Amino acid sequence: MNQRRNLEEFDVSAAFLEEFCNTFLLFPWLTPAYIDLPPVKPSAIALGTAFNHGVSLAVLAPIFGETYRRAKAADTKEEFLRSKEAASAAAAWGSSLTGSGLQAYGVGALLNATGTLSQKGAAYLGALVFFASSAPSLVSQVITQDRPLEITAISALSRVVETVGLSMVMAWWGTRTDPFH
C-alpha cells in the first residue's frame, strides 16, 4: 500500500498512533506520514509567547488586581488558595499562557510558510490574521451585543497588538530554524 510506510523509519509511538488511527477510523489521514508541522525557531516561540502573554495580562490586570487584594485580606494562605478567586485567576493565567504559545507558533509558521522577512510584510500578515480571527467578534460586539464602545475599542486594540504586533516582533527576531533555506 502506498499510504503505509515502513515502520522502521518511525519510532514505536508513531507506529502506535498510526495503528490507533487506522483501527478506530477516527482520522485515517492523521498518520505519521502526514504529520508535518512546519518548524519554527524555539526562541521565537518563547519570545512570541512572552509578548502575547504580556499583552493578555495587561487586559486581565483588573482580575489579578482584585485577586491580589483578596489575598492580602485573607487570614491565611491556605484560605486564599482554596478560594474561588484564586482558582479563576489561575485558570485565566494558564489559559492565557497556553493560548499565547499556540498563537506564537501559528504566526511563526505563517511567517515561514509565506516567506515573510520584512516588517511591512509581517504587518500585512498580522492584519490578515486580525481580520480573519478577531474582526467578526468585534463587529458582533458592536452590532448585536450593544457593548459600550470603550470596552470594544480596548478589546480591538489588544487584539491588534496580539496579531500585528506579534507578527512584527517575531519577524524582527526571526522564525526560521535554517536561515539559509
DOPAVO-960621 format. One record per residue (C-alpha): residue number from 1; x, y, z. Coordinates in nm, 4 decimals, decimal comma. Example, Ala and Ser with C-alpha at 12.3 -4.5 7.8 and 13.67 -1.06 7.14 Angstrom:
<num 1	c1 1,2300	c2 -0,4500	c3 0,7800>
<num 2	c1 1,3670	c2 -0,1060	c3 0,7140>
END
This chain:
<num 1	c1 0,0000	c2 0,0000	c3 0,0000>
<num 2	c1 0,1242	c2 0,3427	c3 -0,0916>
<num 3	c1 -0,0131	c2 0,5063	c3 0,2216>
<num 4	c1 0,1770	c2 0,2866	c3 0,4621>
<num 5	c1 0,5457	c2 0,3472	c3 0,5028>
<num 6	c1 0,7969	c2 0,1153	c3 0,6525>
<num 7	c1 0,7553	c2 0,1361	c3 1,0263>
<num 8	c1 1,1318	c2 0,1184	c3 1,0704>
<num 9	c1 1,1555	c2 0,4893	c3 0,9875>
<num 10	c1 0,9236	c2 0,5776	c3 1,2749>
<num 11	c1 0,9565	c2 0,5166	c3 1,6419>
<num 12	c1 0,7191	c2 0,2982	c3 1,8444>
<num 13	c1 0,4883	c2 0,5853	c3 1,9408>
<num 14	c1 0,4376	c2 0,6844	c3 1,5766>
<num 15	c1 0,3583	c2 0,3236	c3 1,4871>
<num 16	c1 0,1081	c2 0,3093	c3 1,7712>
<num 17	c1 -0,0531	c2 0,6348	c3 1,6557>
<num 18	c1 -0,0849	c2 0,5079	c3 1,3002>
<num 19	c1 -0,2366	c2 0,1777	c3 1,4105>
<num 20	c1 -0,4730	c2 0,3517	c3 1,6514>
<num 21	c1 -0,5979	c2 0,5941	c3 1,3864>
<num 22	c1 -0,6463	c2 0,3227	c3 1,1259>
<num 23	c1 -0,8083	c2 0,0773	c3 1,3672>
<num 24	c1 -1,0686	c2 0,3101	c3 1,5082>
<num 25	c1 -1,1148	c2 0,5072	c3 1,1853>
<num 26	c1 -1,1011	c2 0,8322	c3 1,3746>
<num 27	c1 -0,8810	c2 1,0271	c3 1,1414>
<num 28	c1 -0,7120	c2 0,7971	c3 0,8907>
<num 29	c1 -0,5289	c2 1,0901	c3 0,7304>
<num 30	c1 -0,3602	c2 1,1643	c3 1,0643>
<num 31	c1 -0,0858	c2 0,9083	c3 1,0240>
<num 32	c1 0,2826	c2 0,9801	c3 1,0782>
<num 33	c1 0,3333	c2 1,0120	c3 0,7035>
<num 34	c1 0,1030	c2 1,3154	c3 0,7042>
<num 35	c1 0,2022	c2 1,4821	c3 1,0307>
<num 36	c1 0,4378	c2 1,7514	c3 0,9126>
<num 37	c1 0,4238	c2 2,0596	c3 1,1306>
<num 38	c1 0,6390	c2 2,3403	c3 0,9968>
<num 39	c1 0,9481	c2 2,4132	c3 1,2054>
<num 40	c1 0,9668	c2 2,7411	c3 1,3940>
<num 41	c1 1,2694	c2 2,8562	c3 1,5913>
<num 42	c1 1,2025	c2 2,7739	c3 1,9602>
<num 43	c1 1,3395	c2 3,1073	c3 2,0808>
<num 44	c1 1,0917	c2 3,2846	c3 1,8511>
<num 45	c1 0,8064	c2 3,0825	c3 2,0028>
<num 46	c1 0,9289	c2 3,1717	c3 2,3524>
<num 47	c1 0,9597	c2 3,5412	c3 2,2646>
<num 48	c1 0,6179	c2 3,5429	c3 2,0969>
<num 49	c1 0,4617	c2 3,3641	c3 2,3929>
<num 50	c1 0,6075	c2 3,6163	c3 2,6376>
<num 51	c1 0,4976	c2 3,9090	c3 2,4195>
<num 52	c1 0,1436	c2 3,7826	c3 2,3707>
<num 53	c1 0,1087	c2 3,6733	c3 2,7329>
<num 54	c1 0,2169	c2 4,0197	c3 2,8468>
<num 55	c1 -0,0498	c2 4,1807	c3 2,6300>
<num 56	c1 -0,3106	c2 3,9371	c3 2,7622>
<num 57	c1 -0,2098	c2 4,0042	c3 3,1219>
<num 58	c1 -0,2396	c2 4,3781	c3 3,0652>
<num 59	c1 -0,6018	c2 4,3211	c3 2,9635>
<num 60	c1 -0,6571	c2 4,0777	c3 3,2531>
<num 61	c1 -0,4929	c2 4,3119	c3 3,5077>
<num 62	c1 -0,8205	c2 4,4037	c3 3,6819>
<num 63	c1 -0,8858	c2 4,0359	c3 3,7579>
<num 64	c1 -0,5400	c2 3,9892	c3 3,9058>
<num 65	c1 -0,5589	c2 4,3178	c3 4,0973>
<num 66	c1 -0,8802	c2 4,2120	c3 4,2693>
<num 67	c1 -0,7305	c2 3,8693	c3 4,3411>
<num 68	c1 -0,4226	c2 4,0323	c3 4,4975>
<num 69	c1 -0,6406	c2 4,2497	c3 4,7231>
<num 70	c1 -0,8375	c2 3,9432	c3 4,8363>
<num 71	c1 -0,5146	c2 3,7550	c3 4,9048>
<num 72	c1 -0,3918	c2 4,0339	c3 5,1305>
<num 73	c1 -0,7259	c2 4,0392	c3 5,3113>
<num 74	c1 -0,7360	c2 3,6612	c3 5,3653>
<num 75	c1 -0,6450	c2 3,5338	c3 5,7101>
<num 76	c1 -0,4202	c2 3,2521	c3 5,5903>
<num 77	c1 -0,2511	c2 3,1473	c3 5,2722>
<num 78	c1 -0,4443	c2 2,8176	c3 5,2705>
<num 79	c1 -0,7760	c2 3,0022	c3 5,2948>
<num 80	c1 -0,6895	c2 3,2125	c3 4,9920>
<num 81	c1 -0,5635	c2 2,9175	c3 4,7872>
<num 82	c1 -0,8998	c2 2,7423	c3 4,8360>
<num 83	c1 -1,0952	c2 3,0499	c3 4,7302>
<num 84	c1 -1,2836	c2 3,0913	c3 4,4060>
<num 85	c1 -1,0784	c2 3,3988	c3 4,3157>
<num 86	c1 -0,7525	c2 3,2044	c3 4,3264>
<num 87	c1 -0,8960	c2 2,9305	c3 4,1067>
<num 88	c1 -1,0290	c2 3,1750	c3 3,8478>
<num 89	c1 -0,7018	c2 3,3707	c3 3,8405>
<num 90	c1 -0,5015	c2 3,0502	c3 3,7934>
<num 91	c1 -0,7343	c2 2,9372	c3 3,5144>
<num 92	c1 -0,7101	c2 3,2755	c3 3,3402>
<num 93	c1 -0,3318	c2 3,2774	c3 3,3693>
<num 94	c1 -0,2919	c2 2,9200	c3 3,2456>
<num 95	c1 -0,5267	c2 2,9540	c3 2,9507>
<num 96	c1 -0,3667	c2 3,2840	c3 2,8541>
<num 97	c1 -0,0203	c2 3,1287	c3 2,8591>
<num 98	c1 -0,1293	c2 2,8254	c3 2,6564>
<num 99	c1 -0,3152	c2 3,0363	c3 2,4025>
<num 100	c1 -0,0209	c2 3,2715	c3 2,3705>
<num 101	c1 0,2152	c2 2,9849	c3 2,2953>
<num 102	c1 -0,0140	c2 2,8344	c3 2,0339>
<num 103	c1 -0,0705	c2 3,1709	c3 1,8687>
<num 104	c1 0,3039	c2 3,2412	c3 1,8639>
<num 105	c1 0,3707	c2 2,9071	c3 1,6956>
<num 106	c1 0,0910	c2 2,9666	c3 1,4426>
<num 107	c1 0,2133	c2 3,3129	c3 1,3490>
<num 108	c1 0,5717	c2 3,1870	c3 1,3243>
<num 109	c1 0,4607	c2 2,9038	c3 1,0973>
<num 110	c1 0,2676	c2 3,1503	c3 0,8801>
<num 111	c1 0,5701	c2 3,3783	c3 0,8580>
<num 112	c1 0,7837	c2 3,0852	c3 0,7485>
<num 113	c1 0,5265	c2 2,9454	c3 0,5060>
<num 114	c1 0,4775	c2 3,2802	c3 0,3330>
<num 115	c1 0,8472	c2 3,3634	c3 0,3303>
<num 116	c1 0,7878	c2 3,6946	c3 0,5065>
<num 117	c1 1,1100	c2 3,8643	c3 0,6119>
<num 118	c1 1,0240	c2 4,2356	c3 0,6207>
<num 119	c1 0,8396	c2 4,4331	c3 0,8861>
<num 120	c1 0,5938	c2 4,5591	c3 0,6256>
<num 121	c1 0,5107	c2 4,2039	c3 0,5179>
<num 122	c1 0,4770	c2 4,0978	c3 0,8813>
<num 123	c1 0,2367	c2 4,3864	c3 0,9461>
<num 124	c1 0,0265	c2 4,2806	c3 0,6458>
<num 125	c1 0,0256	c2 3,9209	c3 0,7649>
<num 126	c1 -0,0711	c2 4,0265	c3 1,1176>
<num 127	c1 -0,3535	c2 4,2406	c3 0,9806>
<num 128	c1 -0,4834	c2 3,9439	c3 0,7825>
<num 129	c1 -0,4741	c2 3,7270	c3 1,0946>
<num 130	c1 -0,6588	c2 4,0019	c3 1,2836>
<num 131	c1 -0,9298	c2 4,0364	c3 1,0206>
<num 132	c1 -0,9711	c2 3,6598	c3 0,9934>
<num 133	c1 -0,9814	c2 3,5846	c3 1,3668>
<num 134	c1 -1,0883	c2 3,8894	c3 1,5659>
<num 135	c1 -1,2834	c2 4,1246	c3 1,3420>
<num 136	c1 -1,6011	c2 3,9115	c3 1,3275>
<num 137	c1 -1,6357	c2 3,9013	c3 1,7060>
<num 138	c1 -1,5679	c2 4,2760	c3 1,7329>
<num 139	c1 -1,8417	c2 4,3516	c3 1,4796>
<num 140	c1 -2,0733	c2 4,1234	c3 1,6756>
<num 141	c1 -1,9927	c2 4,3048	c3 1,9995>
<num 142	c1 -2,0823	c2 4,6409	c3 1,8474>
<num 143	c1 -2,3905	c2 4,5462	c3 1,6468>
<num 144	c1 -2,5694	c2 4,2628	c3 1,8247>
<num 145	c1 -2,4452	c2 4,2748	c3 2,1832>
<num 146	c1 -2,4623	c2 4,6538	c3 2,2256>
<num 147	c1 -2,1404	c2 4,6650	c3 2,4261>
<num 148	c1 -2,0008	c2 5,0071	c3 2,5160>
<num 149	c1 -1,7627	c2 5,1390	c3 2,2529>
<num 150	c1 -1,4862	c2 5,1963	c3 2,5096>
<num 151	c1 -1,4768	c2 4,8266	c3 2,6010>
<num 152	c1 -1,4894	c2 4,7235	c3 2,2360>
<num 153	c1 -1,2109	c2 4,9700	c3 2,1482>
<num 154	c1 -0,9835	c2 4,8353	c3 2,4239>
<num 155	c1 -1,0563	c2 4,4807	c3 2,3100>
<num 156	c1 -0,9835	c2 4,5735	c3 1,9473>
<num 157	c1 -0,6585	c2 4,7467	c3 2,0406>
<num 158	c1 -0,5360	c2 4,4491	c3 2,2435>
<num 159	c1 -0,6220	c2 4,2111	c3 1,9592>
<num 160	c1 -0,4410	c2 4,4289	c3 1,7055>
<num 161	c1 -0,1326	c2 4,4259	c3 1,9275>
<num 162	c1 -0,1716	c2 4,0472	c3 1,9744>
<num 163	c1 -0,1789	c2 3,9873	c3 1,5976>
<num 164	c1 0,0015	c2 4,2679	c3 1,4148>
<num 165	c1 0,2447	c2 4,3366	c3 1,6981>
<num 166	c1 0,3181	c2 3,9688	c3 1,7464>
<num 167	c1 0,3918	c2 3,9089	c3 1,3798>
<num 168	c1 0,6198	c2 4,2141	c3 1,3649>
<num 169	c1 0,8107	c2 4,1136	c3 1,6804>
<num 170	c1 0,8532	c2 3,7587	c3 1,5551>
<num 171	c1 0,9647	c2 3,8764	c3 1,2092>
<num 172	c1 1,2174	c2 4,1073	c3 1,3764>
<num 173	c1 1,3506	c2 3,8188	c3 1,5886>
<num 174	c1 1,3446	c2 3,5641	c3 1,3076>
<num 175	c1 1,1421	c2 3,2452	c3 1,2952>
<num 176	c1 1,3369	c2 3,0212	c3 1,0580>
<num 177	c1 1,5247	c2 2,7266	c3 1,2019>
<num 178	c1 1,7536	c2 2,7199	c3 0,8943>
<num 179	c1 1,8188	c2 3,0769	c3 0,7753>
<num 180	c1 1,9791	c2 2,9561	c3 0,4518>
<num 181	c1 1,6769	c2 2,7551	c3 0,3394>
END
